[in-house]
Amino acid sequence: MSEDITNEQLFEFMTRTYSNLDKKIGSLDERIGSLDKKIGSLDERIDDINKEMQEGFKEMKNEIKKVNIKIDHEIVPKIDALFDGHKQNSDKLSRIEEEISKHEEIILRRIK
């Protein structure tokens, strides 16, 4: 048994097939468009986050500069003053020890 396909049937089959393919391609186009919009939205959000981060970094740099200036102008001079005071005390103690040693020698000589 052989079935002969008429040109009309073949044309109808091709038309349905083309129509189905066209619908599927249209659906894919919509989905790609939707994905493109989502990617665009993500790009905008990433750009916003990047701007916020850059502003935060600038603020941190400014704060670090302020802290460094405070250390240089307020804390370092105080530390230097403390070390100077410590050196003066050490020098005084050394002179006192020398005097005590001299007096000890005198006392020891008198005792003998």
C-alpha positions as CSV (number, residue, x, y, z in Angstrom):
1,M,0.0,0.0,0.0
2,S,1.4,3.2,-1.0
3,E,0.1,6.5,0.0
4,D,0.5,9.3,-2.2
5,I,1.0,12.7,-0.6
6,T,-0.5,15.5,-2.5
7,N,1.2,18.8,-3.0
8,E,-1.6,20.4,-1.0
9,Q,-1.0,18.0,2.0
10,L,2.7,18.6,1.8
11,F,2.1,22.4,1.7
12,E,-0.3,22.1,4.7
13,F,2.2,20.0,6.7
14,M,5.0,22.5,5.9
15,T,2.8,25.4,6.9
16,R,1.9,23.8,10.3
17,T,5.6,23.0,10.9
18,Y,6.6,26.5,10.0
19,S,3.9,27.9,12.2
20,N,5.0,25.7,15.2
21,L,8.7,26.7,14.7
22,D,7.7,30.4,14.4
23,K,5.8,30.1,17.7
24,K,8.7,28.5,19.4
25,I,11.1,31.1,18.1
26,G,8.8,33.8,19.2
27,S,8.7,32.2,22.7
28,L,12.5,32.1,22.8
29,D,12.7,35.7,21.7
30,E,10.4,36.7,24.6
31,R,12.5,34.7,27.0
32,I,15.7,36.2,25.7
33,G,14.2,39.7,26.0
34,S,13.2,39.0,29.6
35,L,16.7,37.7,30.4
36,D,18.2,40.8,28.7
37,K,16.0,43.1,30.9
38,K,17.1,41.2,34.0
39,I,20.7,41.4,33.1
40,G,20.3,45.1,32.5
41,S,18.7,45.5,35.9
42,L,21.6,43.5,37.5
43,D,24.1,45.8,35.7
44,E,22.4,48.8,37.2
45,R,22.4,47.3,40.7
46,I,26.0,46.4,40.4
47,D,26.9,49.9,39.2
48,D,25.0,51.3,42.2
49,I,26.8,49.0,44.6
50,N,30.1,49.9,43.0
51,K,29.4,53.6,43.5
52,E,28.4,53.1,47.1
53,M,31.6,51.1,47.7
54,Q,33.7,53.8,46.1
55,E,32.1,56.5,48.3
56,G,32.7,54.3,51.3
57,F,36.4,53.9,50.4
58,K,36.7,57.6,50.0
59,E,35.2,58.1,53.5
60,M,37.5,55.5,54.9
61,K,40.5,57.2,53.3
62,N,39.4,60.6,54.8
63,E,39.0,59.0,58.3
64,I,42.4,57.3,58.0
65,K,44.0,60.7,57.1
66,K,42.3,62.3,60.1
67,V,43.5,59.6,62.4
68,N,47.1,59.8,61.0
69,I,47.0,63.6,61.5
70,K,45.8,63.2,65.1
71,I,48.5,60.7,65.8
72,D,51.2,62.9,64.2
73,H,50.1,66.1,65.9
74,E,48.6,65.0,69.3
75,I,49.8,61.5,70.3
76,V,53.4,61.4,69.0
77,P,54.4,64.7,70.8
78,K,52.9,63.3,74.0
79,I,54.9,60.0,73.6
80,D,58.0,62.0,72.9
81,A,57.4,64.1,76.1
82,L,56.9,60.9,78.1
83,F,60.2,59.4,76.8
84,D,62.0,62.7,77.6
85,G,60.6,62.6,81.1
86,H,61.7,59.0,81.5
87,K,65.2,59.9,80.3
88,Q,65.4,62.9,82.7
89,N,64.3,60.6,85.6
90,S,66.9,58.0,84.5
91,D,69.6,60.7,84.5
92,K,68.6,61.9,87.9
93,L,68.6,58.4,89.3
94,S,72.1,57.8,87.8
95,R,73.4,61.0,89.5
96,I,71.8,60.0,92.8
97,E,73.3,56.5,92.6
98,E,76.8,58.1,92.0
99,E,76.3,60.4,95.0
100,I,75.2,57.5,97.2
101,S,78.2,55.4,96.0
102,K,80.5,58.3,97.0
103,H,78.9,58.5,100.5
104,E,79.0,54.8,100.9
105,E,82.7,54.8,100.2
106,I,83.2,57.7,102.8
107,I,81.2,55.8,105.4
108,L,83.0,52.6,104.8
109,R,86.4,54.4,105.1
110,R,85.4,55.9,108.4
111,I,84.2,52.6,109.8
112,K,87.5,50.9,109.1
